[in-house]
C-alpha cells in the first residue's frame, strides 16, 4: 500500500544562518555554502529512518534532512512537485533486506549538496569489512528531458516513468556526493545502477560524484541532456559510464578505475554506448560529448592478471545475489547506432582498446566514417588488441555486421582509431604515459600525469565544433587531471577509496 507522509506542522525555528560570501578561482576551494539554500517552508525530517521498508513509500512536500546518520529502507519515491534537501556531512545507509533505493521522480527535485570537506555519503548499512556490491539499490533520478523511446519505465523494477520534451528540465543538484555498494540486480539486464539517470535535463547540476563498488554500471544515462563534471567510477561490477536512449549531455573530468578481479558476465567496459537496446535509428541519437576522461583498466594493476573467470573471482566481494562474474572487454564499446563523441581522453590496460560495432543491423561504422561519431585526441596504452568489431571476441579482425569475422583484415575499429586526422596514439607500454597508476589497493591514489608525460602541454585540443560550448574548460592536457600535483587533484578531500573499512 502506498503511504504518504503527513506534513509536520511545526515550522523549523531557525533554518539557516547566512554565510559570508567568499571568492576563489579554484574549482575545489570548498566554497559551497555550509548548508544548501533550503526554502523557508521546508520541514525538518522527523526521525533517523527514511522509508518504511515497503516498495512504495512516498515523500510529498518539502523536507530537509539535517546533518546526521540515517537509515534508508525500501523504495522511497520523491514525488512530482516535492523537494528533498540533504545537508552536507549527512550519511544515508541503505538497508540490505529491503533493497533500499531513493528515486527522484519527474517533476521532483533533490538538493544533495555536500562540500569538499563534508561530502554527503550514500552507503551500505552493513558493518565495515562485510560490505559488498548490491547491498542496496542506489540513487535514481528521473526527469522530463528527451529520449528516443518516449515515455520509458526506468529499469530495475521501479514504477517510475521518465521522458518528455524539456531538455532544460531541472531535477535539483548533486554535488560532493559518494554512492557506495549500490546497484541491486532486480532481474537479468534489469539492474539498478550506482547512479541511474533517466531523461535528466541540463537544468540539473551534477558534479563531484563518486560511485564505488556498484553491482552494475557505476553511472548510466537513459536519454536526457544533463551535463556532468568531476565523476569517479571506482571498482564497479559492469561498465563505468553507460549511455543509452539518445543521451546528449556534455561531460568533462571523469575517472574510471577497475578492480582487476571484478567484471560482469555481460563483459565490462569503460564506455558502453548504444542508441537504444534494439540498435534502431530512433532520434535523438545518443550523441553525448566526453572530454578529459582517464580510464585505468585491469591490465597493469596486477602482474598475475588473466582475463578469465578463474582469476576474475570477485575478490571476496561477490554478493551472490544473482549478479554474475565474467570478463573485461574494451575501454570504448560504441555500438547499436550510437553517435558517441570522445575527446582528450586516456585509457590504459584493457583487453581491447576500441570497439565500433555493427550489431543488431546497425550502421555504427558508417556513422563513424561520416563523422557522426568522433574519437579524437585519445591515448591508449597497454591494450592487448587495439580494436575489435564483434562483441566477446577480443580479436582485431574485420566484421561489418557484428557477427561474421574476416581474419585476413584488421578491424574497422583499428583503422578508425588510427585514421589520419584523428590525432590518436596507441602506446605499447603503460609506463610510456608517465601516468601515476597505483594498484587497486592504494587508499589515496593519484592518477595525474608526471612531468614529461605526453599527455600534458598540448594545444588545439578543443578545435572541434562539439567542444566550442563555453561549458567546457579549454585545457591543455589529455585525461582527467592536469598533473600529479596535489593542487591538481580534484578528488582531494571528498572521495574515499577504502569504503569497505570506513566507520560511518
Secondary structure, DSSP 8 states (H G I E B T S, - for coil): --EE--------S-----------S-TTS--S-SS----TT-EE--SSEES-SSS-EEE-SEEEE-SSEEEE-SEEEE-TT-EEEE-TT-EEEE-TTTT-EEEE-TT-EEEEE--SSS-EEEEE-S-TT---TTSS-EEEEE-SS--SSSSEE-SSS---EE--S-TT---EEEEEEEEES---EEETTEE--SEEEES--TTSEEEEEEEES-SS-SEEEES----EEEEEEES-SS-SEEEETT---EEEEEEEE--TT--BTT-B-SEEE-S-TT----SS----EEEEEEEE-STTT-TT--SSTTT-S-TT----SS--B--B-EEEEEETT---EEEEEEEE--SEEEEEE-GGG--HHHHHHTTSSEEEEEEEES-SEEEESSTTT----B-SSSS--BTTS--HHHHHHT-TTS--EEES-GGGG-B----TT-SS----B-TT-TTSS---TT-SGGG-STTS---S-SSS-S-SSGGG-TTTTT--S-GGG---
